[in-house]
Every structure is written in structure tokens, then in C-alpha cells.
Amino acid sequence: MLSQVAEGENQVHFRMHQFLARENEKPDAMLYVQEGWACRYRLLSDGRRQITALYLPGDYCDPQWALGGVSSQPVVAITNVRALRLPCRIPSHAGFDGRHGFWQALSGTIERQANWLVTLGRKTALERVAHLLLELFERMRQAGLAYGQQCAMPLTQMEIADMTGLTPVHVNRTLQSMRARGLVELQSKWLRIPELPALREVAALTGHDMAG
């Protein structure tokens, strides 16, 4: 699909904290993330935030926009982002491979949302954070951006808290415990997982949890 898009005229850049889409805005294009990280979120009336989706390199942001309607939640850049603008419709012009890639992306998004729901509803703080770090590593690896057992991890502890339903203090304690047990290494916005099976066990994962 992407080979049929003129990158120069359709390429867009967003600065850190810049909106890719605002709430109740009708997007005129989907974005295919090439570099950088972004997130979708919802704010409560008292200012608390829940991050409901992450967009990493290789992701469509947001595949659901192709189904029409407005953006129900804002999307903001966590880092600088480079993306391709794609027609905001189900891509019938791209041939079978393009359509298959789009539907696969939408399916993966739905599966991740289901996994996040189970994690938030039933897992402990340690299991939540371990699951999130494993998901990030696996998605970066699928995008060809993992190097051995490590990948970029630019999330702050506040952002991790907003994804896992924990406080930043609780996230800090959980990460310290994981470091002390040799489960993860976090340094200079890089994540290293020495033993993937050990972290998977801590995260209480099943064979379906990393789908998508």
C-alpha cells in the first residue's frame, strides 16, 4: 500500500505534545506512523487521564477513522512523529495486499484493546507494567526496531501510570522492583529485557496476549 503513496507530498511531521487529532474533529486522513510514538487518551472531569491506545512505527493512526465519523478522543505526539497521510477510507485502491494490511491493523488494534481491558480489570501492578513493557518490545520488534533484547522506550513514568491505571509513585516502585529482580533494564530511554520468558511469566501472559 505504502509504495503507491507519494511520500513527499503526503508526509507530515508533528512535534512532541502536538495534536495529531483533537476530540470531536473529523479527520480527513489516516496517518501511517513511520517514526515516533503517539497516544490516544481520555480526560476525566478532574483532569485525570487514561491513555487508551499507543501508536508506534508501523501503526495506522487511527484505522477506525476509515469507518467515518469524528475522532472521539484526542491523539497527541509523545515524541516527534513522522507519518504518511492516507485517504480516510477503507483502502480499496491499493490492491489485495493493501486492503489485507489495513484489516490486519484494525484487527490488531481490537485485540490489543481487549488485552488492555483484561490487564486493567484483573492484573496486579507488577503484571500490568510487565505486560505493557512486553507489548512495547514485541511491537517494536515486529516493526524491525528492536536490537537484540532491547528497544527504544521513551515513555515517562507518568505516561506508564496513565496506561496502567496506577499512580506514578506506584509505577516507580514497581519498576524498581523489576530492576532489582533483573527482569528489565531501563536507561536513557531504552528498554532491555534480559530474559523474555521470565518477564512473560511475571506478566501472567497467555498465548493470545501479544496478538496484534
Buried (B, 14 or more C-beta within 10 A) or exposed (E): BEEEBEEEEBBEEBEBEEBBBEBEBEBEBBBBBBEBBBBBBEEEEEEEBBBBBBBBBBBBBBBBBBEEEEBBBBBBBBBBBBBBBBBBEBBEEBEEEBBEBBEEBBEBBBBBEBBBEEBBEEBEBBBBBBBBBBBBBBBBEBBEBBEEBBBBBBBEBEBBBBBBBBEBEBBBBBBEEBEEEEBBBBEEEEBBBEEEEBBBEBBBBEEEBBBB
